[in-house]
Amino acid sequence: MHISNSTARRRTVLAGSLGLLAAGRAGAAAAFLTRALRMVVNFPPGGTVDRTARALAEHLAAQLGQPVVVENRGGASGSIGALAVARAPADGHRLLIAFSSISINPALQRELPFDTLRDLRPVARLVDTPQILVVHPSLGARTVPELIAVARRRAQPLRYASVGIGTPGHLAGEMFAQQAGIPLEHVPYRGVGEAAPDVLAGRVPLHFVSFPSGHALVGPGRLMALGVASASRMGSAPQVPTIAEQGLPGYAVAAWVGAFLPAATPDAVLERWHAALQAALETPAAREALAAAGAEPARTTPAEFAAQIAEEIPFWQRFVTERGITVE
């Protein structure tokens, strides 16, 4: 078969371009391991997102051959830390460890300076952290039905804390109020560390918070766990019933901690991070630390995680619109 000189030249140029592209990707992957790596946690220290990152950091350093620094950049329900990674160089040296509020923020923060689906690249859902409802003992409620009865007797709405506007705890409270038919007043904080003193003192008697953080506040003379906002009971605390089984069938709010990279990150770098994260989750020390915190490891590919987020964002947009929820 005869090939013209022009066709041959085009093929040579195309092959050269593909070679340069492949070399560029390989170069990006190689340059990935040239200095310390940063895990940007989009919530303050002490909460589930922070604990997950720190449980994995040491093992990631061993996997990747570079120091891994955990950097807390909380605020705006996780958007400040997310923006820092969305705008970072796409060379793999900065990884976002984010709470699932990242799927809720587009519904509440109308002028986000970044687009979750456009500017961030999902790597993996790391752990599932169902919300738990904990209450101050002064309310005299030991079950969800008793809490609903207390709320209906009061002249003023019961106040509930969350770790920020647009977090799963915020939306868990809204869903609870909707399904129970009671008024609740939302009191947002910047993280568990800020919320805990007011909740423990009874100034804000209800708290919807991730299971690991909430369960740490439970005990004699402290708070009581009324239920988890998941479809089934937690394996690490089977004695705590679900909220759904206590008269609110179908009640559940998905909550998780996941990892993201800047959108333009090359495939090779993303795959390296994904493999390292999965290996770190399998180490006995990390599994023990996460189990002690009540966080259950998840197993997702980047594509599966991206598809999940693409479904969650419109779901929360519909819910927020239906409930008339605003950030004010």
N, C-alpha and C positions, 0 to 999 in steps of 0.2 A: 504493500500500500504506500502510495507516494504522499509525503507530508511536505507542504510548502514551507519555504523559508520563513514567511511571516508567522505561520502556525507554530513552527519550531521555536521562533523567538518568543511568542506568547507563552508557550509552555515553559520555556526556560525562565522567563520573568516570573510566571506563577510559582514554579518550583522554588525559585529564589525567595519569593515573598513568603511562601509557606515555611521555608527554612528559617528565614529571619523571625517569623512569628513563633515557631517552635523554639528557636534559640532564645527569643525574648522571654517566653514562658519559663524555659529552663533556667535562664538567668535570674528571673524573679524568684523562682523557687530556691535557687542557690543563695541569693542575696538575703533570703528570709532568715537565715541563721547567722547573721553577722554581729548581732548585739542583743542586749537584754530585751525580752518580750514583755509587753504590758497587758494585763487583764484589767480592763476598765469596768468596774462594778458601778451600775447606775443607781445604787442606793447607798446610804451611809453604812458604816460598820455596825455589826451586831445582828443584822437581819439574815434571812435565809439566802438572799442573793450573795451577800458577802461570805457567809459560811460555806456556801457551795464552792465559790471561787478559791477560798483558802484551803479547802479540803483537797482540791485538785492541783494547786499551784506547784507544790513540791514534786509531784509525780510527773507533771507536764515538763518541768525543768529537766528531769531525768530522761524523758522521752525525746525532747527536742534539742538537748545539749546546750541550752542557754538559760541564764537566770530568768525567772518569771516573777515580775513585780505586780502585786495587786494594788490598783489605784482606785480609791473610792471617789466618785464624782456624782453625788446625789443631787436631788432637786428636780422640781417640775415633773413629779411622778416618773422619774427615770429619763426624761427627755434630754437633760443636760449631758449626762454620760453618753447617751445614744448619739447625740449630735457630735460629740468629740470624736467618736469612732467613725461616723458617717463622713466627716471631713478629713479624716486622717489619710496619710498616704496608703495606697492599696498594696503595700508590700508585706503584709502579714505580721508586722511587728506590734500591732495593736488589735486586741480582740475584745469585743464587748460581751460582758456577762450581764444579761438583762432579765428582769422580771417580766411576767406575761402582761403587765400593764402596757408594754410596747404595742400590743394589739388593740388596746382600748384607747390609748391616747389620740389616735386620729379622729375618734368620734367626739372627743371632748375639747381637744386643743385645736381649734379651727385653723390657727395660723402657725402650725408646726414649721420650724425652719428646715425640716427635712421630710422626706417621704420614706416610710419604713420599707415599702416594697421596692422602691426605686433606688434608694441610697444605701441600703444595708443588704448583706448577703447572708442568709441563714446558714449556719453550720450544723447545729444539732440541738435538739431539746435534751437537756442534760438530766434534770430531775423533775419529778412531779411533786408539788407541795400544796395539797388541798388546803383550803381555808378552814379555820376552826373558829367557832363562836365561843368566846370566853366572857364570863360576866363576874361582876363584883358580888361577893356574898351578901352585901347589904340589901340587894334586891329581893332576896328570899325566893329566888327561882332556881329550881334544880333541874328542870326539864324545859324543852322548848314550849310545850303547851302552858306551863306555869309562867314563863316569860311573856308570852302573848297575853295572858290574862292580866299580868301586872301592867303591861303597856296600855291595855284598854281601860284600866282603872285610873290611870294618871291623867291629870289635867294637861300636862305638858308632854311633848314627845320625848321618849327616851333618847339619850345621846349615845352615839356609837363612834368609836375611833377606827381609823384606818391609817395605813402608812402613806397616804397621799391621794389626792384627787385622781381618779382614773385607774386606780389600782384594783386588782381583783377584790380586795377587802371592801372598797367603796361600793363596787357593783354588787357584791354579795349582800351588803346591807340593803341596797335598793331592791334587790330581788326578794329578800326576806320581807321587807315592808310591803311589797306588792302582793306576795302570796299569802302573807298572814293577815293582810288588811289592817295594818297598824301604821301610825306615823312614827318615823324615826328621824332624828336630826344628825346629819353627818358632821364629824369633827376630824378634819384631815391633819396629819402630822407629816414630818419629813422622813420618818423612819420609826422602827420599833423602839430605838433608844429614846426618842422624844415622847412617844405615846405611852410607854410603860409606866412612868411615874404617875401620870394622871389616871390611868386605868387602875393601877394598884391601889391608889388612894380613894377610888370611887368617885372622883370628880367627873369622869366619863365612864359610866358603869358597864358599857358593852364594848367589845373589841372583836372585829372580824380581821383575822390576820393569818398568815401562812402557818401551817401546822407546826413546823419546828419552833418558830418563834413564840407562838401562842402557848404551846404545851410547856415551854420553859417557864411560863408565868403561873402555871397551875400548881396548887399545893395547899396544905393546911395554912389558914390565915392569909392566903393569897387569892387567886382567882379560881373559878370553877369552869370546867369544860362542859358546855351543853351539847355540842354536836359538831360534826364535820360536814363541810359543804361539798361532799363528794358522793358519787353514786353508791359506793360501798365503804365499809369501815376500813380504817387504816390497819395494815398488818402489824405495825409497830405499836398500836394502841387500840386493840379490838374492843376494849371496854367502853370506848367513847362511841355512842351511837351516831348515825347520820342524822342530819336535820330532816331529810326526806322521810325517814321511817318514823318520825315523831309528828306526823300530821301534815307535812308539806310535800306530798309526792312529786317526784321529778325535780326537786330542788337540787341544783348542783352548779358550781362555778369552777371551771377549769383554771388551774394556776400551775405555773411551771417556771423554771429557770432555764434559759437557753443561751446559746453562743452565736455571735454574729461577727462578720468582717465587713470592711468597706465594700461597696457593690462591685468595684472594678478589680477586686482581688483575683489573681489568676487561679485557674482550676487546680493546678499542682499545689499551690499554697493552701487552698481550702481543704484539699484532700489530706494534706499533711496535718493540719490542725484537727480535722475530723478524726483521723486515725489516732492521734495523740490523746485527744479527749476521751475517745472510747476506751483506749488502753488504760488511761488514768482512772476512769470509772470502775474498771475491773480490778484495780489493786486492792488487796485486803484492807490496807489502812484507810483508803478513801471510802470504801464501802462501809467500813465500821464507823467512820466519822459521820457519813451521811445517814446511816441507819440510826445512830444515836440522836441525830437531829430530826429524825422523822421524815427525811427526804428520800424518796424512792427513785433510784436511777431509771432513766428512760432510754430507749434505743430507737433512734431515728436516723435516716439518711438525710443529707442536706435537702434533697428533693421532697422528701416526706415532710420535713419541718417547714419548708417554704410553702407547701400546699396547705398545711394546717393554718399558717398565719394568714394566707390569702382567704381562707374561709372565716377565720375569727374576726378580722377587721370589719367586714360588712355586717356580721351578726351583731357586734357591739354598736355599730352605727345605727342599726334598726332599734335596738333596745334603748339606747340613749335618747333617740328621737321620740319613741313611744312614751318614755317616762318623763320627758321634758327636763332631763338632767343638764345642768350647766356647770361651769367651773366657778361661777360667782358664789 
